[in-house]
């Protein structure tokens, strides 16, 4: 790790980084997607997915304390002597994080271009600029700047809370279905299925476990409380922004829904504030996710579960090859993908990961096993709904994910047997 993150992370910084990892890009791109399918029940969608996320945060933190190592789900499975499953899940996670980075780059391009009155070419140019710019910063060894990230998180959360409170103060229930067809309550499950990418950021802290001060005492309450806080923020923003912009506008302009709401609330000043918040939040999220994903790739390559090509650092101690490869792939997806497809595909990856980790917690914990069991059941139900939705509305991304899953779980061992790795499975 580089820069100011060489020192141990105290509970306040861990809390801020966990909350920021979730809010960093999630709400900026998920709100329009979830309102499109859940309408007036969008707030409940955030609650349902939030319950799973909070329990998953609890399971991640408890298991990290149990095994006492950085590495998240990969390390949990390794210590259970499930190396093949650990390798397969880690490959899938890298795909999920790559999709997430692409979503953040997509959001950055749209929010900044909207403020500058730019069109499609500017959106693509900005996505390329932020993608390649942060690849460069990571290669120079500034991929993890926790003090800067904490400042960005604080400012971002403050602007979102102000927007939410402003909107809620002008409550008009009709705005929740203004211009769109009302939905039945069960639509909230469909909405929940599409937004797990909005909650995945806390996972990154499990990769930094060995950098956390006194984790046995602080990690569980800090990680869980940050996830609970984010659920409340998401619900408040979902309702408040809809009050300010109206449901139809949020759906039709889902790529920039919060900027539209802020502009309606405070004119140019609101637009500028929200654009700055969105730009810095998504850029910081790209930066930290790219760095953590590259470190994960290096870690599993060092264990022989990725080709040894990935286990390489430049003179700044940065895993340069994973940074470049993951960054380029994510940038490419950001300029060719659609928002809903990217969000829902990434959500499916993280939903599967949450389910796996909660199954591990249910098996390995000596007490409170009923808590992860609830998340497993909810994840299974929501997962079936998401797969059904993708099959109807986005069959190509679903087919690609299915093919990739088969590749990861079936072809991966055969590939590793034929290329140079640091050790066998």
PAPA-12334 format. One line per field, with one value per residue (C-alpha): residue in three letters; x, y, z. Coordinates in steps of 0.5 Angstrom, whole numbers, plus 500, padded with zeros to 3 digits. Example, Ala and Ser with C-alpha at 12.3 -4.5 7.8 and 13.67 -1.06 7.14 Angstrom:
2
resn: c(ALA	SER)
u: c(525	527)
v: c(491	498)
w: c(516	514)
This chain:
425
resn: c(UNK	UNK	UNK	UNK	UNK	UNK	UNK	UNK	UNK	UNK	UNK	UNK	UNK	UNK	UNK	UNK	UNK	UNK	UNK	UNK	UNK	UNK	UNK	UNK	UNK	UNK	UNK	UNK	UNK	UNK	UNK	UNK	UNK	UNK	UNK	UNK	UNK	UNK	UNK	UNK	UNK	UNK	UNK	UNK	UNK	UNK	UNK	UNK	UNK	UNK	UNK	UNK	UNK	UNK	UNK	UNK	UNK	UNK	UNK	UNK	UNK	UNK	UNK	UNK	UNK	UNK	UNK	UNK	UNK	UNK	UNK	UNK	UNK	UNK	UNK	UNK	UNK	UNK	UNK	UNK	UNK	UNK	UNK	UNK	UNK	UNK	UNK	UNK	UNK	UNK	UNK	UNK	UNK	UNK	UNK	UNK	UNK	UNK	UNK	UNK	UNK	UNK	UNK	UNK	UNK	UNK	UNK	UNK	UNK	UNK	UNK	UNK	UNK	UNK	UNK	UNK	UNK	UNK	UNK	UNK	UNK	UNK	UNK	UNK	UNK	UNK	UNK	UNK	UNK	UNK	UNK	UNK	UNK	UNK	UNK	UNK	UNK	UNK	UNK	UNK	UNK	UNK	UNK	UNK	UNK	UNK	UNK	UNK	UNK	UNK	UNK	UNK	UNK	UNK	UNK	UNK	UNK	UNK	UNK	UNK	UNK	UNK	UNK	UNK	UNK	UNK	UNK	UNK	UNK	UNK	UNK	UNK	UNK	UNK	UNK	UNK	UNK	UNK	UNK	UNK	UNK	UNK	UNK	UNK	UNK	UNK	UNK	UNK	UNK	UNK	UNK	UNK	UNK	UNK	UNK	UNK	UNK	UNK	UNK	UNK	UNK	UNK	UNK	UNK	UNK	UNK	UNK	UNK	UNK	UNK	UNK	UNK	UNK	UNK	UNK	UNK	UNK	UNK	UNK	UNK	UNK	UNK	UNK	UNK	UNK	UNK	UNK	UNK	UNK	UNK	UNK	UNK	UNK	UNK	UNK	UNK	UNK	UNK	UNK	UNK	UNK	UNK	UNK	UNK	UNK	UNK	UNK	UNK	UNK	UNK	UNK	UNK	UNK	UNK	UNK	UNK	UNK	UNK	UNK	UNK	UNK	UNK	UNK	UNK	UNK	UNK	UNK	UNK	UNK	UNK	UNK	UNK	UNK	UNK	UNK	UNK	UNK	UNK	UNK	UNK	UNK	UNK	UNK	UNK	UNK	UNK	UNK	UNK	UNK	UNK	UNK	UNK	UNK	UNK	UNK	UNK	UNK	UNK	UNK	UNK	UNK	UNK	UNK	UNK	UNK	UNK	UNK	UNK	UNK	UNK	UNK	UNK	UNK	UNK	UNK	UNK	UNK	UNK	UNK	UNK	UNK	UNK	UNK	UNK	UNK	UNK	UNK	UNK	UNK	UNK	UNK	UNK	UNK	UNK	UNK	UNK	UNK	UNK	UNK	UNK	UNK	UNK	UNK	UNK	UNK	UNK	UNK	UNK	UNK	UNK	UNK	UNK	UNK	UNK	UNK	UNK	UNK	UNK	UNK	UNK	UNK	UNK	UNK	UNK	UNK	UNK	UNK	UNK	UNK	UNK	UNK	UNK	UNK	UNK	UNK	UNK	UNK	UNK	UNK	UNK	UNK	UNK	UNK	UNK	UNK	UNK	UNK	UNK	UNK	UNK	UNK	UNK	UNK	UNK	UNK	UNK	UNK	UNK	UNK	UNK	UNK	UNK	UNK	UNK	UNK	UNK	UNK	UNK	UNK	UNK	UNK	UNK	UNK	UNK	UNK	UNK	UNK	UNK	UNK	UNK	UNK	UNK	UNK	UNK	UNK)
u: c(500	502	502	498	495	502	499	494	486	482	475	473	477	475	467	468	472	466	461	464	466	458	456	462	458	452	446	448	447	442	436	433	434	430	425	424	422	419	416	413	416	423	425	423	428	433	431	431	437	440	438	442	448	448	448	453	457	456	458	465	467	466	469	475	476	475	481	485	487	486	483	475	471	478	481	475	475	482	482	477	481	476	482	478	472	476	480	473	470	476	476	468	469	475	469	464	469	471	464	463	469	465	459	463	466	460	457	463	462	455	454	460	458	451	454	458	452	456	453	455	462	464	461	465	471	470	469	476	479	478	479	486	487	486	490	496	495	495	501	505	503	497	492	490	490	485	486	483	478	475	475	471	466	465	463	459	455	454	451	447	444	442	439	435	432	431	426	423	421	417	413	408	406	404	411	413	408	408	408	409	405	404	407	405	409	412	416	420	424	425	428	432	435	438	442	447	452	450	452	458	464	464	468	474	475	476	482	485	484	491	492	486	487	485	480	478	474	472	471	464	461	464	463	455	454	456	452	446	447	448	441	438	442	439	432	432	435	431	425	428	430	424	420	424	425	418	419	418	424	428	427	428	434	437	444	444	438	441	444	437	434	439	438	430	432	437	438	445	448	445	447	454	455	452	456	462	460	458	465	469	465	466	473	475	471	474	481	480	476	482	487	484	482	489	492	487	489	496	494	491	496	501	497	497	490	491	497	504	503	499	504	508	510	513	518	512	510	504	501	502	499	493	492	492	488	483	483	482	477	473	474	472	465	464	463	460	455	448	447	441	445	452	448	444	450	455	449	448	456	456	449	452	458	454	450	457	460	453	453	460	458	452	457	463	460	459	453	448	448	440	443	447	441	436	441	442	434	433	439	436	430	432	437	432	428	434	436	429	429	435	433	427	430	438	439	445	449	446	448	455	455	453	458	463	461	462	469	471	468	470	475	479	483	485	488	492	494	497	500	506	503	506	503	498	491)
v: c(500	507	514	516	509	506	508	504	506	508	507	513	513	506	508	513	509	504	509	512	506	504	511	513	512	507	512	516	511	506	511	511	504	502	507	505	498	499	506	508	502	504	506	499	496	500	497	490	490	494	488	483	488	490	482	481	487	483	476	479	483	477	472	477	477	469	468	475	476	481	478	477	472	469	468	465	460	458	457	453	449	450	453	451	455	461	461	461	466	471	471	472	478	481	481	484	490	491	492	497	501	502	504	509	512	512	516	521	522	523	528	532	532	534	540	542	542	536	531	523	525	529	523	518	523	524	517	515	521	519	511	513	518	514	508	513	515	508	507	512	509	514	509	509	516	515	522	525	519	521	528	527	522	527	532	527	525	532	534	528	529	536	534	529	533	539	534	531	538	539	532	530	523	524	525	518	516	522	520	513	507	505	498	493	492	486	490	492	486	487	493	491	485	491	495	491	494	500	496	493	498	496	489	493	494	487	487	492	488	488	496	497	499	494	490	485	490	495	492	489	495	500	496	494	501	504	500	501	509	508	504	511	515	511	511	519	521	516	519	526	527	524	530	535	532	527	520	520	525	521	515	518	522	516	517	524	524	527	533	534	534	539	544	544	545	550	552	553	553	546	543	545	542	536	535	537	531	526	528	527	521	517	519	517	510	508	510	506	500	499	499	494	490	490	488	482	480	480	476	470	470	469	463	460	462	467	466	469	475	478	478	483	490	496	501	504	497	497	491	495	489	488	496	497	491	492	499	499	493	498	504	500	497	504	507	501	499	501	503	498	492	494	496	489	485	487	487	479	478	481	478	471	474	476	469	465	469	469	461	461	465	460	454	457	462	459	463	468	463	465	472	470	465	470	473	467	466	473	473	466	470	476	472	468	475	478	472	472	480	479	474	478	485	483	476	478	480	475	470	473	472	465	463	467	463	457	459	461	454	449	452	456	450	447	454	454	447	450	457	459	460	461	454	449	449)
w: c(500	499	501	507	508	511	518	521	520	526	526	524	517	516	517	512	507	508	507	501	498	498	496	492	485	487	488	482	477	481	483	476	474	481	480	473	475	482	482	488	492	490	497	499	494	497	504	502	498	504	509	505	505	512	514	509	512	519	516	512	519	523	518	518	525	525	520	522	515	509	503	504	501	497	504	508	502	502	510	509	504	498	494	487	489	492	485	482	486	486	478	478	483	479	473	478	480	473	471	477	475	468	472	476	469	466	471	471	464	464	470	468	461	463	467	461	456	452	448	447	444	451	455	452	452	459	461	457	461	468	466	463	468	474	471	471	478	480	476	480	487	489	488	495	499	505	507	501	500	507	505	499	502	508	502	498	504	506	499	498	505	504	497	501	507	502	498	503	506	500	500	495	495	487	485	487	481	477	469	470	472	479	481	486	492	490	485	490	490	482	484	490	485	480	485	489	486	490	496	495	497	504	501	499	507	508	503	508	514	516	516	521	528	533	528	533	537	532	525	526	529	524	518	520	522	516	512	516	515	507	507	511	506	500	502	504	497	493	496	496	489	487	490	487	480	479	478	470	470	474	470	463	465	470	468	471	476	482	478	475	482	485	479	480	488	487	480	477	484	486	479	480	487	485	479	484	489	483	479	486	489	482	481	488	487	481	484	490	487	481	486	491	485	482	489	489	482	485	491	488	482	488	490	483	482	476	471	474	469	474	480	478	481	478	482	486	489	484	481	474	470	473	474	466	464	469	468	460	460	465	461	454	458	460	453	450	455	457	464	466	463	467	473	473	471	476	482	480	481	488	490	489	493	498	498	498	504	508	507	510	516	517	517	521	526	533	535	531	525	524	522	515	514	513	508	504	503	501	497	493	492	490	485	482	480	478	473	471	469	465	461	459	458	458	455	452	458	462	457	457	465	464	459	464	470	466	464	471	474	469	464	469	472	465	463	469	468	461	463	468	475	482	485	483	486)
